[in-house]
Each structure stands twice: as C-alpha cells, then as structure tokens.
Amino acid sequence: MRKDPKSRQLAERLVELSRTEEGTFSEERVGEIIAALRKKPPPRYRLVLRMYAFLLERAWAAETLQVESGSEVSAEAVQSLRDSLSRRTGRTLGLSTTTNPVLIAGLRARLGDDVYEISIPSRLAGLS
C-alpha cells in the first residue's frame, strides 16, 4: 500500500468515528461514513478507502474474540474464555462463534493475531 501520511491519518480518524459511544464498531456508522465519502470524495479517495478498510478490519479483529469449535460449546464455557481474555487484555471484547467440523474435537480461539488452539488436528500436526 502506498504511503501517504494524510490519507492514513484520515483513515485512522474514520476508524475512530466508526465506533459507538460504548467503543464497539457499528455497521450503521461504517455505512454512513462510506456514503459521506462517496458524496464528497477526499483527495486520493481510493487510497483512503483501502486504508480505511484495512485499518477497520485490523481494529475489529483485535477487539473480537472469534471462537471455532468442532461441535456446540456451552455458552458458559465461551463466556468464561471471553472473560479470561478480557481481563488479560484489559479490553471489552466482542464475540463471534462458529462451528467447524474439521476441528473434530476441540476449540480454536482467535484474537487479532493471536491464535489459541486445542484440537485433535493441531495435536496430530505436532506429532508429524
């Protein structure tokens, strides 16, 4: 991505404007920001949009705990994991859960660039 400090500053400001009063990201606000940018495009419009999308995705991933499991996991177990990571990071985390049959048994939790995994495929990969 081309370096342009003014475009990056604008994109960073747009990411902050995408947050609600509680500090979470709002799909509605993102839509409003994109509509406003279309109405009155800033200089280097496409670069600003690419930077905004990139920074927004990274910020969302850093604040959302994504939990994958081989089968249904109890809500209490997922909440316990979320609370534990919230205390560790000092942030209130969002939550996204999915079922992934490839995991067979176990769990994979992703928070930003960090991945915590306890599953049969990961254990088998460690043996080879």
C-alpha positions in Angstrom: 0.0 0.0 0.0 1.4 3.4 -1.0 2.5 5.6 1.9 0.6 8.8 2.3 0.5 10.3 5.8 -2.5 12.5 5.2 -4.6 9.6 3.8 -3.6 7.3 6.6 -4.5 10.0 9.2 -7.9 10.4 7.6 -8.4 6.6 7.5 -7.4 6.4 11.2 -9.9 9.2 12.1 -12.6 7.4 10.1 -12.0 4.2 12.1 -12.4 6.1 15.3 -15.7 7.7 14.0 -16.9 4.1 13.3 -17.1 3.4 17.0 -20.3 3.8 19.1 -20.3 5.6 22.5 -19.6 2.1 24.1 -16.4 1.8 22.0 -17.7 -1.0 19.7 -17.9 -0.8 15.9 -21.2 -0.1 14.3 -22.2 -1.3 10.8 -24.6 1.6 10.5 -21.8 4.1 11.2 -19.5 2.5 8.7 -22.2 2.7 6.1 -22.8 6.4 6.9 -19.1 7.1 6.6 -18.8 5.4 3.2 -21.9 7.2 2.0 -20.4 10.6 3.1 -17.1 9.8 1.4 -18.9 8.9 -1.9 -20.9 12.2 -1.7 -17.7 14.3 -1.2 -14.6 12.3 -2.1 -11.4 13.4 -0.4 -8.1 13.6 -2.3 -6.8 10.1 -3.1 -10.3 8.6 -2.5 -9.4 5.0 -3.4 -6.3 5.0 -1.2 -8.3 6.4 1.7 -11.0 3.7 1.2 -8.4 0.9 1.1 -6.6 2.2 4.2 -9.9 2.6 6.0 -11.0 -1.0 5.2 -7.6 -2.4 6.2 -7.4 -0.5 9.5 -11.1 -1.2 10.3 -10.6 -4.9 9.7 -7.5 -5.0 12.0 -9.2 -3.0 14.7 -12.3 -5.2 14.6 -10.1 -8.4 14.8 -8.2 -7.1 17.7 -11.4 -6.5 19.7 -13.4 -9.5 18.7 -12.8 -13.0 20.1 -13.5 -15.5 17.2 -14.2 -18.9 18.6 -14.4 -22.0 16.3 -15.3 -25.4 17.7 -15.8 -28.9 16.3 -19.3 -29.1 17.9 -21.5 -26.9 20.0 -19.8 -25.5 23.1 -21.8 -24.3 26.1 -22.4 -20.6 26.4 -20.9 -20.6 29.8 -17.5 -22.0 28.5 -17.3 -19.5 25.7 -18.2 -16.7 28.2 -15.6 -17.9 30.6 -12.9 -17.8 27.8 -14.1 -14.3 26.8 -14.0 -13.0 30.4 -10.5 -14.5 30.9 -9.1 -12.9 27.7 -10.9 -9.6 28.5 -9.1 -9.5 31.9 -5.8 -10.4 30.3 -6.0 -7.7 27.6 -7.8 -5.1 29.7 -10.4 -4.6 26.9 -14.1 -5.4 26.5 -14.2 -8.0 23.7 -16.9 -8.7 21.2 -17.7 -12.4 20.4 -18.1 -14.4 17.2 -18.7 -18.2 17.4 -18.8 -20.7 14.5 -18.8 -24.5 14.2 -16.0 -26.0 12.2 -16.3 -29.8 11.8 -12.6 -30.1 10.7 -11.6 -29.4 14.3 -13.3 -32.8 15.2 -13.0 -32.2 19.0 -11.6 -29.1 20.5 -11.5 -25.4 20.1 -9.7 -22.6 18.3 -9.9 -19.0 19.6 -8.5 -16.1 17.6 -8.0 -12.6 19.0 -6.3 -10.3 16.5 -3.0 -12.1 15.5 -3.1 -14.5 18.5 -4.5 -18.0 18.0 -5.2 -20.4 20.9 -6.0 -23.9 19.7 -6.6 -27.2 21.4 -7.9 -29.7 18.9 -7.2 -33.2 17.5 -5.8 -31.9 14.1 -3.4 -29.5 15.9 -2.2 -32.3 18.2 -1.7 -34.6 15.2 0.2 -32.0 13.3 2.6 -31.6 16.2 3.4 -35.4 16.0 4.5 -35.4 12.4 
